[in-house]
Structure formats: structure tokens, C-alpha cells
Amino acid sequence: MKKIMIMVAILAIATTKLTFAQSKTDAAFNQLLTAYYDVKNALAADKLAQAAENVKVLSAKVDAVPHKELPGAQHTLWMEQAKVIKAKAAELAIAKDIKAQRKSFETISSAMIKTIRNIKFNNATVYLQHCPMAKASWLNEKEAVENPYYGSMMFACGDVTETIKAK
């Protein structure tokens, strides 16, 4: 009977630790997603300087993800995507025009889309949207299209192509 109780206690502690670690990781990924939305919103509003500032926060949020707690395949995927996000964030931050920023954002978006599809962390519904003119997709916190690739020129251009429900 003692052995059973000890085993149950060990299992309970291990499960709690795993859940806590996962929730910490999920929280960090959700902060990253919020920072991503801030960059997307600045680009959709044609705000070059704001996008450059917001992408610095995004880059810091990439570094803040406690990735070591991710299982093998997810960890490998995250390390690859984090490298892409950081590189393109650095490009976006120093870009002299919004067109160059949007090109960098396109790659950041692709990396974020791969991440959210493979590491189910979102605590709210995420809308995957696509602009046929830009031939590019992005994530949005709202169902209404807000195009970061054309901004005010074609603010509502695009469609919701996928709805990613909250975890």
C-alpha cells in the first residue's frame, strides 16, 4: 500500500511540474503572439517607425520563450523558426521604407504560422489570413481582415483561410 501511495505521489508531482512548465511556455508564446500582432497592426496602419519599435519587442519575446521544456520535434521546429524570426526582425527594425519592412514581415509571418500550427499554444482564437495580391499570409487576432502588406491602400484585402481555435 505504501508503494502505491508513493507512486501516486511521484506521478502527481511529475504531472504538476510538466503542466506548470507547459503553461509557462504557453504564456511566453502567447506574449510572443501579442508582440507579433503589434507589428502586424503597425504595418496595417502604415506606421513605419512604430513597426520598427514593435519588432524590437517581438525579438525580445523570442528570446524569452523557455524552449528547453518543449518536446524534441517541437523544440527543433522552434529553434529553426526562432532563428528566422530574429533575423527578419533585425532586418525589419533597420528598414528605411515600409515596403522593405513588409517583405521582412512576410517571412516572420511564415515562421509564426509554422510555429502556431505545430506548437498549439494560443489562448485565444487566431485567424490565418491571406492576401492574394501579396501572395502572402499572416496571423490576426480579429476575424476582420487588416492587411499588413498593403496597409491603407488595400486594408481589407484578403480572406480568412483558417481559424485556429484556442488551445
C-alpha positions as CSV (number, residue, x, y, z in Angstrom):
1,M,0.0,0.0,0.0
2,K,2.9,2.4,0.8
3,K,4.5,1.7,-2.5
4,I,1.2,2.6,-4.3
5,M,0.9,5.8,-2.4
6,I,4.5,6.8,-3.1
7,M,4.0,6.0,-6.8
8,V,0.8,8.1,-6.9
9,A,2.6,11.0,-5.2
10,I,5.5,10.8,-7.6
11,L,3.2,10.7,-10.6
12,A,1.2,13.7,-9.3
13,I,4.3,15.7,-8.8
14,A,5.7,14.9,-12.2
15,T,2.4,15.8,-13.9
16,T,2.1,19.0,-12.0
17,K,5.7,20.0,-12.9
18,L,5.1,19.2,-16.6
19,T,1.8,21.2,-16.6
20,F,3.5,24.1,-14.9
21,A,6.4,24.1,-17.4
22,Q,4.0,23.8,-20.3
23,S,1.8,26.7,-19.0
24,K,4.9,28.8,-18.6
25,T,5.9,28.0,-22.2
26,D,2.4,28.7,-23.4
27,A,2.4,32.1,-21.6
28,A,5.7,33.0,-23.3
29,F,4.4,32.0,-26.7
30,N,1.2,34.0,-26.2
31,Q,3.3,37.1,-25.3
32,L,5.2,36.5,-28.5
33,L,2.0,36.3,-30.4
34,T,0.8,39.6,-28.9
35,A,4.1,41.2,-29.9
36,Y,3.6,39.8,-33.4
37,Y,0.1,41.3,-33.6
38,D,1.6,44.7,-32.6
39,V,4.0,44.6,-35.5
40,K,1.2,43.5,-37.9
41,N,-1.1,46.3,-36.7
42,A,1.6,48.9,-37.2
43,L,2.2,47.7,-40.7
44,A,-1.5,47.6,-41.5
45,A,-1.7,51.2,-40.2
46,D,1.3,52.3,-42.4
47,K,3.3,53.2,-39.3
48,L,7.0,52.6,-40.3
49,A,8.5,53.9,-37.0
50,Q,6.0,52.0,-34.8
51,A,6.6,48.8,-36.7
52,A,10.4,49.2,-36.1
53,E,9.9,49.7,-32.4
54,N,7.4,46.9,-32.0
55,V,9.6,44.4,-33.8
56,K,12.3,45.0,-31.1
57,V,9.8,43.8,-28.5
58,L,8.9,40.8,-30.8
59,S,12.6,39.9,-30.9
60,A,12.9,40.1,-27.1
61,K,9.9,37.9,-26.8
62,V,11.5,35.2,-29.0
63,D,14.4,35.2,-26.5
64,A,12.0,34.9,-23.6
65,V,10.4,31.6,-24.7
66,P,11.6,28.8,-22.3
67,H,12.1,26.4,-25.3
68,K,14.1,23.8,-23.4
69,E,10.9,22.4,-22.0
70,L,9.4,21.7,-25.4
71,P,9.4,18.1,-26.6
72,G,12.0,17.0,-29.2
73,A,10.3,17.8,-32.5
74,Q,8.7,20.9,-31.2
75,H,12.0,22.1,-29.8
76,T,13.8,21.6,-33.1
77,L,11.0,23.4,-35.0
78,W,11.0,26.3,-32.6
79,M,14.8,26.7,-32.7
80,E,14.6,26.9,-36.6
81,Q,11.7,29.3,-36.6
82,A,13.1,31.5,-33.8
83,K,16.3,31.9,-35.8
84,V,14.2,33.1,-38.9
85,I,12.1,35.4,-36.8
86,K,15.1,37.0,-35.1
87,A,16.9,37.5,-38.4
88,K,13.9,39.1,-40.2
89,A,13.1,41.2,-37.1
90,A,16.5,42.7,-37.3
91,E,16.0,43.5,-41.0
92,L,12.6,45.0,-40.3
93,A,13.9,47.1,-37.5
94,I,16.5,48.9,-39.7
95,A,14.5,49.0,-42.9
96,K,14.3,52.5,-44.4
97,D,10.9,52.1,-46.1
98,I,7.7,50.3,-45.3
99,K,7.9,48.1,-48.4
100,A,11.1,46.5,-47.1
101,Q,9.5,46.1,-43.6
102,R,6.6,44.3,-45.1
103,K,8.9,42.0,-47.0
104,S,10.6,41.0,-43.8
105,F,7.3,40.7,-42.1
106,E,6.2,38.2,-44.7
107,T,9.0,35.8,-43.6
108,I,8.3,36.4,-39.9
109,S,4.6,35.5,-40.6
110,S,5.6,32.3,-42.3
111,A,7.7,31.3,-39.3
112,M,4.9,32.3,-36.8
113,I,2.3,30.3,-38.8
114,K,4.6,27.2,-38.8
115,T,5.1,27.6,-35.0
116,I,1.4,28.0,-34.1
117,R,0.4,25.1,-36.2
118,N,3.0,22.8,-34.7
119,I,3.1,24.1,-31.1
120,K,-0.5,24.5,-30.1
121,F,-0.2,27.3,-27.5
122,N,-2.7,30.0,-28.4
123,N,-5.1,31.0,-25.6
124,A,-7.4,32.8,-28.0
125,T,-8.7,32.1,-31.5
126,V,-6.2,33.1,-34.2
127,Y,-7.2,33.8,-37.7
128,L,-4.9,32.9,-40.6
129,Q,-5.5,35.4,-43.3
130,H,-4.2,35.6,-46.9
131,C,-3.8,38.4,-49.4
132,P,-3.9,37.2,-53.0
133,M,-2.3,40.4,-54.2
134,A,0.7,40.0,-52.0
135,K,0.6,36.2,-52.3
136,A,1.3,36.1,-48.5
137,S,-0.4,35.2,-45.3
138,W,-0.4,36.5,-41.7
139,L,-2.0,35.8,-38.3
140,N,-4.7,38.1,-36.9
141,E,-6.3,38.4,-33.6
142,K,-9.5,39.6,-35.2
143,E,-11.6,37.9,-37.9
144,A,-11.9,41.2,-39.8
145,V,-9.1,41.4,-42.3
146,E,-6.4,44.0,-41.6
147,N,-3.8,43.7,-44.4
148,P,-0.2,44.4,-43.2
149,Y,1.2,44.0,-46.7
150,Y,-0.8,46.9,-48.3
151,G,-1.9,48.9,-45.3
152,S,-4.3,51.8,-46.1
153,M,-4.1,51.1,-49.9
154,M,-5.9,47.8,-49.5
155,F,-6.7,47.5,-45.8
156,A,-9.4,44.9,-46.1
157,C,-7.9,42.9,-49.0
158,G,-7.7,39.2,-48.1
159,D,-9.6,36.3,-46.7
160,V,-9.6,34.2,-43.6
161,T,-8.2,30.9,-44.8
162,E,-8.0,29.1,-41.4
163,T,-9.3,29.5,-37.9
164,I,-7.0,28.2,-35.2
165,K,-9.1,27.6,-32.1
166,A,-7.7,28.4,-28.6
167,K,-5.8,25.5,-27.0
